[in-house]
Amino acid sequence: MTTPSDGGRDQQAVLRDLETMLDAVTDHAVVKLGPGGDVVRWSRAAEAMTGYTADEVVGRPVSVLHTAEDRAAGLVEQELDSARQDGRREFQGWRVRKGDGRFLARVTLTPVRDDAGSVTGFVKVLRDVTESARAESLFHGLLESAPDAMVIVGPDARIVLVNRQAETLFGFERDELVGREIEVLVPPRFRDRHIGHRNGFLSDPRLRPMGAGLELSGMRRDGTEFPVEISLSPLETAEGRLVAAAIRDVTERRETEQRLQRQRDEILELSTPVIQVWDKVLALPIIGTLDTLRATRLTEGLLEKIAQNQAEVAILDISGVPTIDTQVAQHLLKTVQAASLMGTVSILSGVRPETAQSMVHLGIDIGRLRSRNTLQDALQLALAVLAERAATAETAAHTLIDGEPR
């Protein structure tokens, strides 16, 4: 049929132009069918995809491309009837190449109607999706076999895909998650902050842990929260850039870390016990290496005991310290200074000859810190300090009573 827009060309010229256009399409096989499903026209892409030439298929039923099982089931007739009734339809299934090779095809079937609305034929477009389907199947298989919960998110921050582990971890069915924003898995009080994090990642997508240095939480379907670690990875796909989030429940690990920290604290307390050896006299036997953490706990424990017992003298016994270096000496001096601010006199005991030589060699100045060789000598000095303080306090009291300050 010609129209004025054809410039007077006959119908054959128009058809040749259409065939040239169809032959230019290389990734889709375009086939024209008659009303009964016989092949009328066969494009070069169809020949390349199936191995059949136009001479081999024109005039034959299009079922030549279907498997024997599909032909026996009447699948061709069902597809044609469906297109006649409903218009353009899409299918996906296995098709047969010349020589019985198979390929997975995505098929679009569109009815062609005349002016009266009667179906005069069909246009069938086939696309070989074997490789993409295989890759997709492999991707889904890897996703399902991943040890962590995997959530795939689109550029609009809506969930595209989840695996079985994500369903188990969060308590949702995948149909309940797909299409919803990722914040459905985030506790409400963190959602505003999370939106900022995910927008930041989408603007600079790269493999990295999410919220490094932060304690992240997930929320199950029942509203319970649990600590998580999240690793983010960008995925470039035909549908655009996606984000893969690997989510791990770290509840057990956090509990283990907290338990270990409590045990370490208990060990530190046991290794630096503060003992009341006399009224207002405390002794702190130090055994082993004195590092920064232990020195901090030592100072804290001593100051707490000073406050509790109103202690006036603290004996720091270092007979159990294997070596004295500058760092250890600095730790001891800081402890002494802190005690002094609370009005407590500190006495260093257990200073062995080799320890004294080492301190002199290192140039360690202990200032006016009193020291004794043995704990017994240190205790005697502590009692003398108490007596001296008591006498001073008594004199001061009498002076105030007599009204004769000196």
LOKE-473213 format. One line per 2 residues: number of its first residue (from 1); their letters; for each residue x, y, z negated of N, C-alpha, C. Coordinates in steps of 0.02 Angstrom, whole numbers. Example, Ala and Ser with C-alpha at 12.3 -4.5 7.8 and 13.67 -1.06 7.14 Angstrom:
1> as> 660,-284,-390,615,-225,-390,660,-165,-390 ~ 642,-112,-354,684,-53,-357,645,2,-394
***
This chain:
1> mt> 43,-59,0,0,0,0,44,62,0 ~ 32,107,48,72,167,53,33,226,26
3> tp> 70,277,6,40,339,-19,75,397,15 ~ 46,457,11,78,515,41,148,527,13
5> sd> 160,509,-49,226,519,-79,278,474,-48 ~ 257,423,-10,306,378,21,339,410,82
7> gg> 314,469,101,344,503,158,331,466,223 ~ 276,429,227,259,395,289,292,328,297
9> rd> 331,307,248,363,242,254,311,187,247 ~ 323,131,278,275,76,274,286,37,210
11> qq> 241,-8,195,242,-47,133,304,-89,128 ~ 330,-115,182,391,-157,180,451,-116,156
13> av> 454,-54,175,509,-12,153,506,0,78 ~ 445,11,53,436,20,-19,457,-42,-57
15> lr> 437,-100,-31,455,-163,-64,530,-173,-64 ~ 563,-155,-9,636,-163,-7,669,-119,-59
17> dl> 643,-58,-67,671,-14,-118,661,-44,-188 ~ 602,-71,-200,589,-102,-266,635,-160,-278
19> et> 645,-203,-225,690,-260,-234,761,-238,-246 ~ 782,-185,-214,850,-159,-225,857,-135,-297
21> ml> 805,-101,-322,807,-78,-391,809,-137,-440 ~ 770,-189,-427,770,-247,-471,836,-284,-469
23> da> 867,-288,-409,931,-322,-404,986,-284,-440 ~ 975,-220,-451,1025,-180,-486,1025,-195,-561
25> vt> 970,-225,-584,966,-245,-655,1002,-311,-664 ~ 1057,-310,-702,1098,-370,-708,1089,-409,-773
27> dh> 1063,-378,-825,1057,-413,-889,986,-440,-901 ~ 940,-426,-857,872,-453,-862,853,-485,-795
29> av> 828,-546,-800,803,-580,-740,730,-562,-729 ~ 715,-532,-671,647,-511,-655,618,-558,-603
31> vk> 560,-586,-619,528,-636,-575,456,-614,-563 ~ 435,-615,-499,365,-600,-482,329,-666,-472
33> lg> 273,-675,-507,234,-736,-503,166,-722,-470 ~ 141,-773,-437,73,-769,-411,23,-780,-467
35> pg> -42,-775,-453,-93,-781,-506,-94,-850,-538 ~ -68,-901,-504,-67,-967,-534,-1,-985,-566
37> gd> 47,-940,-565,111,-952,-597,165,-975,-551 ~ 152,-974,-483,205,-992,-436,251,-933,-425
39> vv> 316,-948,-412,365,-895,-402,354,-863,-333 ~ 349,-796,-333,340,-759,-271,404,-722,-252
41> rw> 436,-690,-301,499,-655,-289,548,-672,-344 ~ 612,-673,-326,665,-697,-370,724,-649,-366
43> sr> 742,-616,-420,796,-567,-418,864,-600,-422 ~ 915,-561,-404,983,-587,-407,1003,-603,-479
45> aa> 979,-563,-526,994,-577,-597,964,-643,-618 ~ 904,-660,-592,874,-724,-607,915,-780,-579
47> ea> 942,-770,-520,985,-821,-489,1048,-831,-531 ~ 1078,-776,-554,1139,-782,-594,1125,-813,-662
49> mt> 1068,-799,-690,1052,-825,-757,1034,-899,-756 ~ 998,-920,-704,972,-989,-703,1010,-1036,-657
51> gy> 1048,-1009,-610,1083,-1051,-563,1041,-1070,-502 ~ 977,-1053,-502,934,-1068,-445,935,-1009,-396
53> ta> 939,-1025,-332,933,-973,-281,859,-961,-268 ~ 845,-906,-233,776,-889,-216,745,-944,-173
55> de> 784,-971,-126,757,-1023,-82,737,-1085,-121 ~ 770,-1097,-179,756,-1158,-217,693,-1151,-261
57> vv> 673,-1090,-277,618,-1083,-324,557,-1047,-297 ~ 565,-1005,-247,507,-969,-220,456,-1020,-194
59> gr> 395,-1012,-216,341,-1058,-198,332,-1114,-247 ~ 379,-1122,-294,372,-1175,-344,344,-1146,-409
61> pv> 313,-1188,-451,288,-1163,-516,346,-1139,-559 ~ 334,-1086,-597,386,-1059,-641,404,-1108,-697
63> sv> 363,-1160,-704,377,-1211,-754,442,-1248,-741 ~ 472,-1237,-681,536,-1268,-667,589,-1245,-717
65> lh> 577,-1187,-748,624,-1161,-798,609,-1186,-868 ~ 554,-1222,-878,535,-1244,-945,561,-1315,-958
67> ta> 569,-1331,-1021,591,-1398,-1040,535,-1447,-1027 ~ 553,-1511,-1022,503,-1563,-1010,452,-1564,-1067
69> ed> 475,-1551,-1128,429,-1552,-1185,378,-1496,-1179 ~ 401,-1436,-1159,355,-1380,-1152,305,-1391,-1095
71> ra> 330,-1421,-1040,284,-1435,-984,230,-1485,-1005 ~ 251,-1535,-1043,203,-1586,-1065,151,-1556,-1113
73> ag> 171,-1505,-1149,126,-1473,-1198,83,-1420,-1165 ~ 94,-1407,-1101,54,-1356,-1066,71,-1286,-1087
75> lv> 134,-1273,-1106,154,-1208,-1132,148,-1153,-1078 ~ 165,-1170,-1016,163,-1120,-962,92,-1094,-954
77> eq> 44,-1138,-950,-26,-1118,-941,-49,-1076,-1001 ~ -26,-1095,-1061,-46,-1057,-1121,-19,-985,-1118
79> el> 43,-977,-1096,72,-910,-1091,35,-868,-1040 ~ 20,-898,-981,-16,-861,-929,-86,-841,-953
81> ds> -122,-886,-985,-188,-871,-1010,-186,-815,-1062 ~ -135,-818,-1105,-129,-767,-1157,-118,-698,-1126
83> ar> -76,-695,-1073,-63,-631,-1040,-126,-607,-1003 ~ -163,-652,-973,-224,-632,-938,-274,-599,-986
85> qd> -278,-628,-1046,-329,-604,-1093,-305,-543,-1132 ~ -243,-543,-1152,-219,-491,-1198,-173,-439,-1167
87> gr> -154,-449,-1104,-108,-402,-1073,-36,-423,-1086 ~ 8,-375,-1088,80,-389,-1095,95,-429,-1158
89> re> 131,-484,-1151,148,-527,-1207,223,-541,-1207 ~ 249,-555,-1266,320,-571,-1274,326,-639,-1306
91> fq> 375,-678,-1282,387,-745,-1308,462,-755,-1316 ~ 479,-806,-1354,549,-826,-1358,551,-902,-1361
93> gw> 593,-931,-1320,598,-1004,-1319,654,-1027,-1274 ~ 663,-1093,-1272,716,-1122,-1232,694,-1129,-1159
95> rv> 740,-1111,-1113,728,-1118,-1042,784,-1161,-1013 ~ 772,-1188,-953,819,-1235,-923,851,-1205,-861
97> rk> 917,-1210,-859,954,-1189,-799,959,-1248,-750 ~ 980,-1233,-691,992,-1285,-642,1047,-1331,-668
99> gd> 1034,-1396,-667,1082,-1443,-696,1066,-1461,-768 ~ 1007,-1440,-793,983,-1456,-860,1017,-1419,-917
101> gr> 1057,-1368,-901,1084,-1327,-955,1030,-1285,-986 ~ 1033,-1274,-1051,980,-1237,-1084,1005,-1169,-1108
103> fl> 960,-1121,-1112,976,-1056,-1141,914,-1030,-1176 ~ 926,-991,-1228,871,-961,-1266,852,-896,-1233
105> ar> 789,-890,-1214,766,-831,-1177,715,-792,-1217 ~ 720,-726,-1211,668,-682,-1236,628,-659,-1174
107> vt> 564,-675,-1173,524,-668,-1113,469,-617,-1123 ~ 462,-573,-1073,405,-526,-1071,363,-544,-1011
109> lt> 299,-555,-1021,254,-575,-967,199,-522,-962 ~ 195,-490,-903,147,-435,-893,102,-451,-834
111> pv> 36,-450,-843,-9,-464,-786,-13,-404,-738 ~ -20,-420,-674,-30,-368,-623,-102,-372,-601
113> rd> -138,-315,-602,-210,-316,-587,-223,-271,-526 ~ -276,-288,-490,-297,-246,-433,-345,-193,-458
115> da> -372,-156,-411,-416,-101,-430,-478,-125,-466 ~ -497,-187,-453,-557,-214,-486,-541,-244,-555
117> gs> -477,-246,-572,-458,-273,-637,-441,-346,-636 ~ -445,-377,-578,-429,-448,-573,-353,-458,-573
119> vt> -330,-512,-604,-258,-527,-607,-236,-555,-540 ~ -189,-521,-509,-163,-543,-444,-94,-574,-449
121> gf> -66,-573,-509,0,-602,-519,29,-581,-586 ~ 92,-595,-595,126,-578,-657,198,-556,-642
123> vk> 223,-514,-686,294,-497,-685,325,-527,-748 ~ 374,-569,-737,406,-603,-793,479,-580,-798
125> vl> 496,-556,-857,564,-531,-869,596,-576,-921 ~ 655,-603,-905,690,-648,-951,757,-617,-971
127> rd> 773,-624,-1034,838,-602,-1059,870,-659,-1098 ~ 932,-675,-1080,968,-729,-1114,993,-703,-1181
129> vt> 965,-730,-1235,984,-708,-1303,1019,-764,-1341 ~ 1046,-812,-1304,1078,-870,-1337,1133,-848,-1384
131> es> 1179,-807,-1359,1237,-787,-1399,1216,-743,-1458 ~ 1171,-696,-1444,1150,-652,-1499,1111,-691,-1552
133> ar> 1071,-741,-1529,1034,-782,-1577,1082,-825,-1617 ~ 1135,-851,-1583,1184,-891,-1619,1221,-849,-1671
135> ae> 1239,-788,-1650,1273,-743,-1697,1228,-725,-1755 ~ 1164,-712,-1740,1116,-695,-1792,1106,-754,-1840
137> sl> 1103,-814,-1811,1094,-873,-1853,1155,-883,-1898 ~ 1215,-871,-1869,1276,-877,-1909,1276,-825,-1965
139> fh> 1256,-764,-1947,1255,-710,-1997,1207,-728,-2054 ~ 1147,-752,-2036,1099,-770,-2087,1125,-828,-2130
141> gl> 1159,-875,-2097,1187,-932,-2134,1240,-909,-2184 ~ 1284,-864,-2161,1335,-837,-2207,1303,-797,-2263
143> le> 1251,-760,-2245,1217,-719,-2296,1186,-763,-2350 ~ 1154,-818,-2329,1122,-862,-2377,1172,-900,-2419
145> sa> 1231,-913,-2391,1282,-952,-2427,1326,-908,-2471 ~ 1318,-843,-2467,1359,-798,-2508,1345,-810,-2582
147> pd> 1398,-809,-2624,1387,-822,-2696,1352,-765,-2732 ~ 1355,-704,-2703,1324,-647,-2735,1257,-631,-2702
149> am> 1218,-592,-2738,1156,-566,-2709,1175,-515,-2655 ~ 1147,-524,-2595,1162,-480,-2539,1099,-442,-2519
151> vi> 1106,-377,-2513,1050,-334,-2492,1075,-292,-2434 ~ 1042,-296,-2376,1060,-257,-2318,1012,-198,-2313
153> vg> 1041,-138,-2308,1002,-76,-2309,1012,-38,-2244 ~ 958,-10,-2218,962,30,-2157,982,102,-2171
155> pd> 991,142,-2118,1012,212,-2127,961,254,-2163 ~ 899,231,-2167,847,267,-2204,843,244,-2277
157> ar> 893,204,-2298,897,179,-2368,842,129,-2384 ~ 811,101,-2333,761,49,-2345,791,-20,-2332
159> iv> 768,-68,-2371,796,-136,-2368,775,-170,-2303 ~ 824,-198,-2269,812,-233,-2206,812,-308,-2216
161> lv> 856,-331,-2260,865,-403,-2268,893,-418,-2337 ~ 872,-474,-2366,901,-497,-2430,912,-572,-2424
163> nr> 956,-598,-2466,967,-671,-2466,933,-703,-2526 ~ 939,-768,-2530,906,-807,-2582,932,-787,-2651
165> qa> 997,-773,-2656,1025,-754,-2721,996,-688,-2746 ~ 980,-642,-2700,950,-579,-2720,879,-590,-2747
167> et> 843,-636,-2715,776,-652,-2740,780,-679,-2812 ~ 828,-725,-2822,836,-756,-2888,858,-705,-2940
169> lf> 905,-662,-2922,933,-615,-2969,882,-563,-2991 ~ 844,-536,-2943,798,-481,-2959,726,-504,-2970
171> gf> 711,-567,-2954,643,-592,-2967,591,-571,-2916 ~ 613,-543,-2860,566,-524,-2806,567,-577,-2752
173> er> 510,-584,-2717,509,-620,-2654,536,-573,-2601 ~ 569,-599,-2549,600,-555,-2500,548,-512,-2464
175> de> 488,-538,-2455,436,-498,-2423,416,-438,-2465 ~ 428,-442,-2530,412,-386,-2574,466,-332,-2571
177> lv> 525,-349,-2546,581,-302,-2545,591,-270,-2477 ~ 584,-309,-2424,598,-283,-2357,552,-224,-2342
179> gr> 582,-169,-2320,544,-109,-2304,540,-59,-2361 ~ 560,-78,-2422,558,-32,-2478,627,1,-2488
181> ei> 627,59,-2519,690,93,-2532,731,54,-2583 ~ 797,58,-2576,842,19,-2618,834,36,-2692
183> ev> 808,97,-2707,800,118,-2777,750,75,-2815 ~ 712,32,-2781,666,-13,-2817,705,-60,-2862
185> lv> 770,-70,-2849,812,-114,-2889,853,-77,-2941 ~ 840,-12,-2948,879,31,-2993,833,54,-3050
187> pp> 856,53,-3113,815,78,-3168,794,150,-3155 ~ 732,168,-3173,705,235,-3157,750,292,-3179
189> rf> 781,287,-3237,820,343,-3262,884,356,-3222 ~ 904,307,-3180,964,315,-3139,949,330,-3066
191> rd> 885,332,-3047,868,335,-2976,891,400,-2943 ~ 881,457,-2976,902,520,-2946,977,520,-2933
193> rh> 1015,496,-2982,1087,493,-2974,1107,444,-2919 ~ 1070,389,-2915,1086,338,-2865,1075,364,-2794
195> ig> 1023,405,-2785,1011,434,-2719,1072,475,-2697 ~ 1101,512,-2743,1162,549,-2726,1219,504,-2707
197> hr> 1228,448,-2743,1282,400,-2728,1272,369,-2659 ~ 1212,347,-2644,1202,312,-2580,1205,361,-2522
199> ng> 1183,423,-2531,1190,473,-2478,1263,489,-2465 ~ 1302,490,-2519,1374,501,-2512,1407,445,-2474
201> fl> 1386,384,-2487,1415,327,-2450,1395,329,-2377 ~ 1332,344,-2363,1309,345,-2293,1345,399,-2253
203> sd> 1366,453,-2287,1403,506,-2251,1475,488,-2240 ~ 1502,441,-2279,1571,419,-2271,1574,344,-2284
205> pr> 1546,304,-2238,1542,231,-2250,1609,197,-2242 ~ 1629,160,-2292,1689,119,-2290,1685,68,-2346
207> lr> 1724,15,-2339,1724,-38,-2389,1749,-11,-2455 ~ 1707,-17,-2507,1728,8,-2572,1678,-14,-2625
209> pm> 1701,-16,-2689,1653,-29,-2743,1611,32,-2755 ~ 1549,21,-2775,1504,77,-2788,1511,99,-2861
211> ga> 1514,165,-2871,1517,191,-2939,1578,168,-2977 ~ 1637,170,-2945,1698,147,-2977,1708,184,-3043
213> gl> 1721,147,-3096,1730,176,-3162,1666,187,-3200 ~ 1609,174,-3168,1544,184,-3201,1514,116,-3220
215> el> 1471,117,-3269,1434,57,-3287,1367,60,-3251 ~ 1358,15,-3202,1298,14,-3161,1248,-37,-3188
217> sg> 1185,-23,-3177,1132,-69,-3200,1083,-83,-3144 ~ 1058,-144,-3142,1005,-163,-3097,941,-175,-3136
219> mr> 884,-177,-3101,821,-189,-3135,783,-244,-3099 ~ 761,-293,-3139,723,-349,-3111,650,-329,-3100
221> rd> 613,-373,-3069,543,-361,-3054,502,-348,-3118 ~ 522,-382,-3173,485,-374,-3236,507,-314,-3277
223> gt> 553,-274,-3249,574,-212,-3282,635,-220,-3326 ~ 660,-281,-3336,720,-290,-3377,782,-266,-3339
225> ef> 829,-239,-3377,890,-212,-3347,950,-258,-3363 ~ 1000,-255,-3321,1060,-295,-3331,1119,-261,-3297
227> pv> 1180,-269,-3323,1239,-237,-3294,1259,-271,-3229 ~ 1280,-231,-3180,1298,-259,-3115,1363,-226,-3090
229> ei> 1395,-261,-3043,1448,-233,-3002,1424,-235,-2931 ~ 1439,-183,-2893,1414,-178,-2824,1472,-160,-2778
231> sl> 1479,-199,-2724,1527,-184,-2671,1489,-167,-2608 ~ 1508,-113,-2575,1473,-89,-2516,1516,-97,-2454
233> sp> 1484,-118,-2399,1519,-125,-2335,1474,-100,-2279 ~ 1501,-59,-2233,1462,-37,-2176,1458,-92,-2123
235> le> 1401,-97,-2089,1392,-146,-2036,1368,-109,-1973 ~ 1407,-115,-1919,1386,-84,-1856,1347,-136,-1816
237> ta> 1285,-121,-1800,1241,-167,-1764,1210,-131,-1704 ~ 1177,-171,-1662,1141,-141,-1605,1085,-95,-1628
239> eg> 1059,-108,-1687,1005,-66,-1714,1031,-5,-1752 ~ 1097,3,-1754,1126,60,-1789,1169,36,-1848
241> rl> 1190,83,-1888,1234,68,-1945,1192,45,-2004 ~ 1209,-13,-2031,1178,-40,-2091,1230,-41,-2147
243> va> 1207,-51,-2207,1251,-56,-2265,1237,-122,-2301 ~ 1290,-161,-2311,1284,-224,-2348,1307,-212,-2420
245> aa> 1263,-228,-2467,1280,-221,-2538,1284,-290,-2570 ~ 1343,-307,-2595,1352,-370,-2632,1345,-353,-2706
247> ir> 1296,-384,-2739,1279,-367,-2807,1292,-427,-2853 ~ 1327,-415,-2907,1345,-470,-2953,1323,-452,-3024
249> dv> 1290,-499,-3056,1269,-491,-3126,1330,-504,-3170 ~ 1350,-452,-3208,1410,-458,-3250,1392,-460,-3324
251> te> 1331,-481,-3339,1309,-484,-3409,1356,-528,-3451 ~ 1369,-588,-3426,1411,-635,-3464,1482,-607,-3473
253> rr> 1509,-576,-3420,1576,-549,-3426,1580,-491,-3474 ~ 1528,-448,-3473,1527,-392,-3520,1523,-417,-3592
255> et> 1482,-468,-3602,1477,-496,-3670,1543,-526,-3692 ~ 1578,-559,-3646,1643,-588,-3662,1693,-534,-3679
257> eq> 1693,-480,-3640,1739,-425,-3653,1726,-393,-3721 ~ 1661,-383,-3737,1644,-354,-3801,1664,-400,-3859
259> rl> 1654,-466,-3849,1674,-513,-3901,1750,-513,-3911 ~ 1787,-510,-3855,1860,-508,-3860,1884,-444,-3894
261> qr> 1850,-388,-3879,1869,-325,-3910,1856,-327,-3985 ~ 1800,-358,-4005,1787,-365,-4077,1840,-408,-4110
263> qr> 1859,-461,-4075,1911,-505,-4103,1977,-469,-4110 ~ 1994,-428,-4059,2056,-390,-4062,2054,-341,-4120
265> de> 1996,-309,-4129,1990,-261,-4185,1998,-297,-4252 ~ 1968,-356,-4257,1974,-394,-4320,2046,-415,-4333
267> il> 2081,-435,-4280,2151,-455,-4288,2193,-396,-4309 ~ 2180,-337,-4278,2217,-277,-4296,2206,-260,-4370
269> el> 2143,-266,-4391,2129,-251,-4461,2163,-300,-4508 ~ 2165,-364,-4488,2199,-413,-4530,2274,-403,-4530
271> st> 2301,-378,-4475,2374,-370,-4470,2398,-306,-4504 ~ 2353,-261,-4521,2372,-200,-4556,2325,-188,-4616
273> pv> 2326,-233,-4665,2281,-225,-4723,2306,-170,-4770 ~ 2259,-131,-4795,2275,-79,-4845,2255,-107,-4913
275> iq> 2304,-112,-4959,2292,-145,-5023,2299,-94,-5080 ~ 2251,-96,-5126,2256,-54,-5185,2296,-92,-5237
277> vw> 2357,-68,-5251,2402,-103,-5297,2400,-72,-5368 ~ 2372,-13,-5373,2368,21,-5437,2315,75,-5431
279> dk> 2292,99,-5486,2243,153,-5483,2273,213,-5445 ~ 2242,231,-5390,2263,287,-5348,2328,274,-5310
281> vl> 2347,210,-5305,2407,191,-5267,2388,137,-5216 ~ 2402,150,-5153,2388,103,-5098,2454,78,-5068
283> al> 2452,16,-5045,2511,-13,-5011,2488,-36,-4942 ~ 2529,-22,-4892,2514,-42,-4823,2573,-82,-4796
285> pi> 2570,-149,-4801,2624,-189,-4774,2618,-195,-4698 ~ 2669,-173,-4663,2668,-174,-4590,2711,-232,-4566
287> ig> 2679,-277,-4527,2714,-337,-4503,2709,-339,-4427 ~ 2765,-350,-4395,2765,-357,-4322,2778,-290,-4287
289> tl> 2771,-292,-4221,2784,-234,-4179,2728,-183,-4187 ~ 2747,-119,-4189,2699,-66,-4198,2691,-28,-4132
291> dt> 2636,-43,-4096,2624,-7,-4033,2574,49,-4046 ~ 2557,85,-3993,2514,144,-4000,2445,126,-4026
293> lr> 2415,73,-3998,2348,54,-4020,2348,33,-4093 ~ 2397,-8,-4110,2399,-32,-4179,2415,26,-4228
295> at> 2458,71,-4206,2475,129,-4250,2414,172,-4261 ~ 2372,180,-4210,2311,220,-4217,2264,188,-4267
297> rl> 2254,122,-4261,2211,87,-4308,2240,89,-4378 ~ 2306,84,-4383,2339,87,-4448,2325,153,-4483
299> te> 2333,207,-4446,2321,274,-4474,2248,282,-4495 ~ 2202,260,-4451,2131,266,-4467,2113,227,-4529
301> gl> 2138,165,-4533,2123,123,-4592,2151,152,-4656 ~ 2212,180,-4653,2243,208,-4713,2204,270,-4736
303> le> 2185,313,-4690,2149,374,-4709,2081,358,-4738 ~ 2047,307,-4711,1983,286,-4739,1991,262,-4811
305> ki> 2043,222,-4824,2055,196,-4891,2075,252,-4939 ~ 2113,301,-4914,2132,357,-4957,2069,395,-4980
307> aq> 2023,405,-4933,1962,440,-4949,1919,400,-4998 ~ 1915,334,-4987,1873,292,-5029,1900,287,-5101
309> nq> 1966,282,-5108,1997,270,-5174,2027,332,-5206 ~ 2020,390,-5171,2050,451,-5197,2124,439,-5213
311> ae> 2157,404,-5168,2227,385,-5180,2273,445,-5176 ~ 2323,445,-5220,2371,499,-5221,2439,478,-5194
313> va> 2450,411,-5190,2514,386,-5165,2500,328,-5117 ~ 2535,328,-5060,2529,273,-5011,2599,247,-4997
315> il> 2607,181,-5007,2672,148,-4994,2668,114,-4926 ~ 2712,132,-4881,2715,101,-4815,2775,53,-4815
317> di> 2760,-11,-4819,2814,-61,-4822,2830,-86,-4752 ~ 2893,-75,-4729,2912,-93,-4661,2961,-153,-4660
319> sg> 2961,-190,-4716,3007,-248,-4718,2990,-300,-4665 ~ 2927,-300,-4642,2907,-349,-4591,2912,-324,-4520
321> vp> 2939,-263,-4511,2947,-236,-4443,3016,-258,-4417 ~ 3019,-294,-4361,3083,-321,-4338,3132,-269,-4315
323> ti> 3110,-217,-4282,3156,-165,-4259,3122,-97,-4267 ~ 3164,-48,-4280,3141,21,-4285,3171,60,-4227
325> dt> 3129,84,-4183,3152,128,-4129,3118,195,-4136 ~ 3133,239,-4089,3106,307,-4092,3030,306,-4092
327> qv> 3000,263,-4050,2927,261,-4045,2895,239,-4110 ~ 2923,187,-4142,2897,163,-4205,2904,216,-4259
329> aq> 2962,250,-4260,2974,302,-4310,2923,359,-4301 ~ 2909,377,-4238,2861,431,-4226,2792,411,-4251
331> hl> 2773,348,-4241,2708,324,-4265,2705,330,-4341 ~ 2758,309,-4376,2759,312,-4449,2755,383,-4474
333> lk> 2792,429,-4442,2791,498,-4464,2723,530,-4455 ~ 2688,513,-4400,2621,540,-4389,2573,515,-4442
335> tv> 2582,452,-4463,2539,424,-4516,2552,461,-4582 ~ 2615,473,-4596,2634,509,-4657,2605,580,-4657
337> qa> 2610,613,-4599,2583,682,-4594,2508,683,-4605 ~ 2473,634,-4576,2400,632,-4585,2382,620,-4658
339> as> 2419,577,-4692,2406,564,-4763,2421,626,-4805 ~ 2473,662,-4785,2492,722,-4823,2438,775,-4820
341> lm> 2404,780,-4763,2349,828,-4756,2293,813,-4805 ~ 2288,750,-4827,2236,731,-4875,2262,732,-4946
343> gt> 2323,760,-4955,2352,768,-5022,2385,706,-5049 ~ 2402,659,-5006,2432,596,-5028,2507,596,-5012
345> vs> 2545,574,-5062,2618,567,-5054,2632,498,-5024 ~ 2676,495,-4974,2693,432,-4942,2764,411,-4962
347> il> 2771,346,-4974,2837,317,-4991,2851,261,-4942 ~ 2910,261,-4913,2931,209,-4866,2971,157,-4903
349> sg> 2950,94,-4898,2987,40,-4932,3007,-14,-4882 ~ 3053,-57,-4905,3075,-112,-4862,3127,-90,-4811
351> vr> 3162,-37,-4825,3213,-13,-4778,3277,-54,-4789 ~ 3290,-99,-4744,3351,-140,-4749,3411,-101,-4724
353> pe> 3471,-124,-4743,3532,-89,-4721,3536,-81,-4645 ~ 3521,-135,-4609,3525,-130,-4536,3472,-82,-4507
355> ta> 3415,-79,-4543,3362,-33,-4521,3385,39,-4532 ~ 3416,52,-4590,3440,119,-4604,3493,139,-4553
357> qs> 3540,94,-4537,3592,109,-4488,3562,124,-4419 ~ 3512,85,-4401,3480,95,-4336,3446,163,-4333
359> mv> 3413,183,-4387,3379,247,-4387,3429,305,-4384 ~ 3485,298,-4418,3537,349,-4415,3567,353,-4345
361> hl> 3579,295,-4315,3609,291,-4248,3563,324,-4197 ~ 3497,313,-4204,3449,343,-4157,3435,416,-4172
363> gi> 3461,441,-4228,3450,510,-4245,3379,524,-4268 ~ 3347,474,-4298,3278,482,-4321,3277,519,-4388
365> di> 3244,576,-4389,3240,616,-4450,3174,603,-4484 ~ 3178,574,-4544,3116,559,-4580,3097,616,-4627
367> gr> 3133,672,-4620,3117,731,-4659,3123,718,-4734 ~ 3075,741,-4772,3077,733,-4845,3038,671,-4868
369> lr> 3026,625,-4821,2992,563,-4838,3034,523,-4887 ~ 3004,505,-4944,3040,465,-4994,3042,393,-4972
371> sr> 3097,360,-4987,3104,290,-4966,3138,250,-5022 ~ 3123,185,-5023,3153,139,-5070,3169,74,-5035
373> nt> 3215,36,-5064,3238,-25,-5032,3186,-81,-5037 ~ 3153,-86,-5095,3105,-141,-5105,3037,-113,-5123
375> lq> 2987,-156,-5117,2919,-136,-5135,2913,-122,-5209 ~ 2950,-161,-5251,2948,-150,-5323,2975,-81,-5341
377> da> 3031,-62,-5308,3059,5,-5321,3010,59,-5298 ~ 2976,46,-5242,2928,95,-5216,2869,103,-5264
379> lq> 2847,47,-5295,2792,50,-5342,2812,90,-5405 ~ 2873,80,-5428,2897,117,-5486,2898,192,-5470
381> la> 2920,208,-5408,2922,279,-5388,2850,306,-5384 ~ 2805,265,-5360,2735,287,-5355,2706,303,-5424
383> la> 2721,262,-5473,2697,274,-5542,2727,338,-5570 ~ 2791,349,-5553,2823,410,-5576,2791,471,-5544
385> vl> 2773,466,-5481,2740,521,-5446,2672,535,-5478 ~ 2635,481,-5495,2570,491,-5528,2578,525,-5595
387> ae> 2629,503,-5633,2641,533,-5699,2659,607,-5691 ~ 2701,622,-5642,2722,691,-5631,2661,734,-5612
389> ra> 2619,707,-5569,2559,744,-5548,2511,755,-5607 ~ 2505,702,-5649,2461,708,-5707,2486,761,-5755
391> at> 2552,762,-5765,2580,812,-5811,2571,882,-5783 ~ 2580,889,-5719,2571,954,-5687,2499,977,-5693
393> ae> 2453,931,-5683,2382,948,-5687,2363,968,-5759 ~ 2392,933,-5809,2377,948,-5879,2402,1017,-5898
395> ta> 2462,1032,-5874,2491,1097,-5889,2449,1152,-5859 ~ 2428,1141,-5798,2387,1191,-5764,2320,1201,-5801
397> ah> 2293,1147,-5827,2229,1152,-5863,2237,1193,-5926 ~ 2291,1178,-5966,2303,1216,-6027,2314,1290,-6013
399> tl> 2348,1302,-5958,2363,1371,-5941,2298,1410,-5927 ~ 2252,1377,-5892,2188,1411,-5878,2148,1423,-5941
401> id> 2150,1373,-5988,2113,1380,-6050,2142,1436,-6094 ~ 2208,1439,-6098,2241,1489,-6140,2236,1559,-6108
403> ge> 2220,1559,-6045,2215,1624,-6012,2281,1655,-5998 ~ 2334,1616,-5996,2401,1642,-5985,2432,1610,-5924
405> pr> 2409,1628,-5866,2438,1598,-5806,2512,1618,-5800 ~ 2550,1571,-5776,2621,1584,-5770,2642,1582,-5696
***
